[in-house]
Protein backbone atom coordinates (compact mmCIF):
# COMPACT_ATOMS: atom_id res chain seq x y z
CA UNK A 1 0.00 0.00 0.00
CA UNK A 2 1.43 3.36 -1.04
CA UNK A 3 0.62 6.36 1.13
CA UNK A 4 -0.41 9.59 -0.52
CA UNK A 5 2.43 12.15 -0.71
CA UNK A 6 0.49 14.63 1.39
CA UNK A 7 -2.47 14.61 3.69
CA UNK A 8 -3.53 18.09 2.60
CA UNK A 9 -2.85 19.59 -0.85
CA UNK A 10 -1.33 22.69 0.76
CA UNK A 11 1.43 20.66 2.36
CA UNK A 12 2.60 19.19 -0.93
CA UNK A 13 2.15 22.22 -3.18
CA UNK A 14 2.99 25.32 -1.19
CA UNK A 15 6.53 26.33 -0.35
CA UNK A 16 7.73 26.82 3.20
CA UNK A 17 7.07 30.54 2.98
CA UNK A 18 3.31 29.83 3.00
CA UNK A 19 3.65 28.30 6.47
CA UNK A 20 5.35 31.36 7.99
CA UNK A 21 1.96 33.04 8.47
CA UNK A 22 0.56 30.17 10.51
CA UNK A 23 0.27 30.80 14.27
CA UNK A 24 2.45 28.96 16.77
CA UNK A 25 0.61 26.24 18.66
CA UNK A 26 0.52 26.77 22.43
CA UNK A 27 -0.33 24.78 25.56
CA UNK A 28 -4.09 24.58 25.17
CA UNK A 29 -3.45 22.56 22.00
CA UNK A 30 -0.10 20.93 22.77
CA UNK A 31 0.01 18.71 25.86
CA UNK A 32 3.11 17.34 27.59
CA UNK A 33 3.84 13.73 26.66
CA UNK A 34 6.28 11.20 28.11
CA UNK A 35 5.65 8.49 25.53
CA UNK A 36 6.44 7.97 21.87
CA UNK A 37 3.20 9.79 21.03
CA UNK A 38 4.77 13.18 20.33
CA UNK A 39 4.49 15.57 17.39
CA UNK A 40 7.60 14.10 15.73
CA UNK A 41 5.93 10.68 15.40
CA UNK A 42 2.53 12.00 14.30
CA UNK A 43 1.32 11.59 10.72
CA UNK A 44 0.34 15.28 10.63
CA UNK A 45 3.87 16.51 11.49
CA UNK A 46 5.91 18.08 8.66
CA UNK A 47 9.14 20.00 8.47
CA UNK A 48 10.40 22.26 5.72
CA UNK A 49 13.49 24.41 5.30
CA UNK A 50 12.67 28.09 4.86
CA UNK A 51 14.65 30.34 2.50
CA UNK A 52 17.01 31.27 5.33
CA UNK A 53 17.66 27.53 5.99
CA UNK A 54 15.81 27.59 9.32
CA UNK A 55 13.53 24.56 9.58
CA UNK A 56 9.82 25.18 10.04
CA UNK A 57 8.05 22.53 12.10
CA UNK A 58 4.35 22.34 11.27
CA UNK A 59 1.19 20.51 12.24
CA UNK A 60 -1.01 19.94 9.21
CA UNK A 61 -4.00 19.02 11.39
CA UNK A 62 -4.03 22.31 13.31
CA UNK A 63 -2.36 24.35 10.56
CA UNK A 64 0.11 25.76 13.02
CA UNK A 65 3.82 26.06 13.68
CA UNK A 66 5.52 24.09 16.42
CA UNK A 67 8.32 25.72 18.41
CA UNK A 68 11.70 23.99 18.17
CA UNK A 69 12.00 21.31 20.84
CA UNK A 70 8.24 21.13 21.45
CA UNK A 71 7.94 18.47 18.74
CA UNK A 72 9.95 16.11 20.95
CA UNK A 73 8.00 16.50 24.20
CA UNK A 74 4.43 17.47 23.28
CA UNK A 75 1.42 16.12 21.41
CA UNK A 76 -2.20 17.10 20.78
CA UNK A 77 -5.44 15.18 21.20
CA UNK A 78 -5.44 14.52 17.43
CA UNK A 79 -2.15 12.57 17.45
CA UNK A 80 -2.21 9.74 14.93
CA UNK A 81 0.46 7.33 13.75
CA UNK A 82 -1.39 6.65 10.51
CA UNK A 83 -1.36 2.89 11.01
CA UNK A 84 -5.09 2.39 11.55
CA UNK A 85 -6.18 -0.53 9.42
CA UNK A 86 -2.60 -1.57 8.58
CA UNK A 87 -1.98 -3.77 11.61
CA UNK A 88 -2.62 -7.48 11.31
C-alpha positions, -999 to 999 in steps of 0.1 A, spaced: 0 0 0 14 34 -10 6 64 11 -4 96 -5 24 121 -7 5 146 14 -25 146 37 -35 181 26 -28 196 -9 -13 227 8 14 207 24 26 192 -9 22 222 -32 30 253 -12 65 263 -3 77 268 32 71 305 30 33 298 30 36 283 65 54 314 80 20 330 85 6 302 105 3 308 143 25 290 168 6 262 187 5 268 224 -3 248 256 -41 246 252 -34 226 220 -1 209 228 0 187 259 31 173 276 38 137 267 63 112 281 57 85 255 64 80 219 32 98 210 48 132 203 45 156 174 76 141 157 59 107 154 25 120 143 13 116 107 3 153 106 39 165 115 59 181 87 91 200 85 104 223 57 135 244 53 127 281 49 147 303 25 170 313 53 177 275 60 158 276 93 135 246 96 98 252 100 80 225 121 44 223 113 12 205 122 -10 199 92 -40 190 114 -40 223 133 -24 244 106 1 258 130 38 261 137 55 241 164 83 257 184 117 240 182 120 213 208 82 211 214 79 185 187 99 161 210 80 165 242 44 175 233 14 161 214 -22 171 208 -54 152 212 -54 145 174 -22 126 174 -22 97 149 5 73 137 -14 67 105 -14 29 110 -51 24 115 -62 -5 94 -26 -16 86 -20 -38 116 -26 -75 113 
